[in-house]
Amino acid sequence: MAPKKATAVDDQTVEPAKEKLTKATKKATADDQVVPKKHPSTMAMLQEALKALDNRKGVSAQAVRTYITQKYSTVDPVRLKPMVRRALAKGLETGAVVRAANSTTAAGAQGKFRPAKKEKEKPPVKKENADPNKPKAAKGKGPGVLAG
């Protein structure tokens, strides 16, 4: 059999490959441009909401979301729910957020939350004689001076 002749169809199959490359480069250039955020991180917004809405019984995740959407209009409300859920879970792990006393049985982002109390770090206490076998240094008038 004789070899097949090149047809116009073969030329068309080459062109879409070029178009795919140009589309990929357009996406890459769009991704290279980083748009600065117009709001702080979710954890920072969560901490701010917990401080602002703080009450004795704690604050629910829904109340936190409504506070954030009212204060920061640039936050996407569709993405906010999972973002707050993740921030609450991470805050519980790190100890930045604690559950309120009345919602200890709740799991995940359910229940009420409060900001964790910051404990004051106590300075380390100096031990008078750490090693009991080591004699204490004698307090005298000085070396070489005999008493009496």
C-alpha positions as CSV (number, residue, x, y, z in Angstrom):
1,M,0.0,0.0,0.0
2,A,1.1,3.5,-0.7
3,P,1.6,6.0,2.2
4,K,-1.3,8.2,3.0
5,K,-1.3,11.8,1.9
6,A,-1.3,14.6,4.4
7,T,-4.8,16.1,4.5
8,A,-6.3,19.3,5.8
9,V,-7.5,17.4,8.8
10,D,-4.0,16.8,10.0
11,D,-3.3,20.6,9.9
12,Q,-6.4,21.2,12.1
13,T,-5.2,18.8,14.8
14,V,-2.0,20.7,15.2
15,E,-3.7,24.0,15.8
16,P,-5.8,23.0,18.9
17,A,-2.6,21.9,20.6
18,K,-1.2,25.4,20.1
19,E,-4.4,26.9,21.5
20,K,-4.1,24.7,24.5
21,L,-0.6,26.0,25.1
22,T,-1.7,29.6,24.8
23,K,-4.6,29.0,27.3
24,A,-2.2,27.3,29.7
25,T,0.2,30.3,29.5
26,K,-2.7,32.7,30.1
27,K,-3.7,30.8,33.2
28,A,-0.2,30.7,34.4
29,T,0.2,34.5,34.0
30,A,-3.1,35.1,35.8
31,D,-2.0,32.9,38.7
32,D,1.4,34.7,38.9
33,Q,-0.4,37.9,39.8
34,V,-1.1,37.7,43.5
35,V,-4.0,39.9,44.7
36,P,-3.5,41.2,48.3
37,K,-6.2,40.2,50.8
38,K,-8.5,42.9,52.0
39,H,-9.1,41.2,55.3
40,P,-7.0,39.4,58.0
41,S,-6.6,35.7,58.3
42,T,-9.6,33.6,59.5
43,M,-8.0,32.8,62.8
44,A,-7.4,36.6,63.4
45,M,-11.0,37.3,62.5
46,L,-12.2,34.5,64.8
47,Q,-10.2,35.8,67.7
48,E,-11.6,39.3,67.1
49,A,-15.2,38.0,66.9
50,L,-14.8,35.9,70.1
51,K,-13.5,39.0,72.0
52,A,-16.2,41.3,70.6
53,L,-19.1,38.9,71.2
54,D,-17.7,37.4,74.5
55,N,-20.4,36.5,76.9
56,R,-20.4,34.1,79.9
57,K,-22.0,31.3,78.0
58,G,-19.8,31.5,75.0
59,V,-20.3,32.3,71.3
60,S,-21.7,30.0,68.6
61,A,-20.0,29.4,65.2
62,Q,-23.0,31.0,63.5
63,A,-22.7,34.2,65.6
64,V,-19.0,34.3,64.7
65,R,-19.9,34.0,61.0
66,T,-22.5,36.8,61.1
67,Y,-20.1,39.1,62.9
68,I,-17.4,38.4,60.3
69,T,-19.7,39.0,57.3
70,Q,-21.0,42.3,58.9
71,K,-17.5,43.6,59.7
72,Y,-15.6,42.3,56.6
73,S,-17.7,42.7,53.5
74,T,-14.9,41.4,51.2
75,V,-15.1,37.9,52.8
76,D,-16.9,35.3,50.6
77,P,-19.9,34.2,52.6
78,V,-20.1,30.8,50.7
79,R,-16.5,30.0,51.7
80,L,-16.8,31.4,55.2
81,K,-18.6,28.5,56.8
82,P,-15.8,25.9,56.2
83,M,-13.1,28.5,56.9
84,V,-14.6,29.2,60.3
85,R,-15.1,25.5,61.0
86,R,-11.4,24.8,60.2
87,A,-10.2,27.8,62.3
88,L,-12.3,26.7,65.3
89,A,-10.8,23.1,65.0
90,K,-7.3,24.5,64.8
91,G,-7.9,26.9,67.7
92,L,-9.1,24.0,69.8
93,E,-6.0,22.0,68.9
94,T,-3.6,24.8,69.7
95,G,-5.4,26.0,72.8
96,A,-6.2,29.5,71.4
97,V,-10.0,28.7,71.7
98,V,-11.8,26.7,74.4
99,R,-15.3,25.3,74.6
100,A,-17.6,27.0,77.0
101,A,-18.5,25.1,80.1
102,N,-22.0,24.5,78.9
103,S,-21.0,22.8,75.6
104,T,-18.5,20.1,76.6
105,T,-20.4,17.3,74.8
106,A,-20.5,19.0,71.4
107,A,-18.1,18.0,68.7
108,G,-16.5,19.9,65.8
109,A,-17.7,23.4,65.2
110,Q,-21.0,22.8,67.1
111,G,-21.5,24.3,70.5
112,K,-20.2,27.5,72.1
113,F,-16.7,28.8,72.2
114,R,-14.7,31.3,74.2
115,P,-11.2,32.7,73.8
116,A,-8.6,30.9,76.0
117,K,-7.4,32.6,79.1
118,K,-3.8,33.5,78.9
119,E,-1.9,32.1,81.9
120,K,0.8,34.3,83.3
121,E,4.2,32.6,83.1
122,K,5.8,32.4,86.6
123,P,9.5,33.0,86.8
124,P,11.4,29.8,87.6
125,V,11.9,29.3,91.3
126,K,15.5,29.0,92.3
127,K,16.2,25.9,94.4
128,E,18.3,26.6,97.4
129,N,20.4,23.5,97.2
130,A,19.6,21.4,94.1
131,D,22.2,18.7,94.8
132,P,21.9,17.6,98.5
133,N,25.4,16.0,98.4
134,K,27.1,19.2,97.4
135,P,28.1,21.3,100.4
136,K,26.9,24.9,100.5
137,A,29.5,27.6,100.0
138,A,30.7,28.9,103.4
139,K,30.0,32.5,103.9
140,G,33.0,33.9,105.7
141,K,35.0,37.1,106.0
142,G,37.1,36.0,103.0
143,P,39.6,33.5,102.0
144,G,42.6,33.2,104.3
145,V,41.1,35.1,107.2
146,L,40.8,33.1,110.3
147,A,37.9,33.8,112.5
148,G,38.7,34.3,116.2
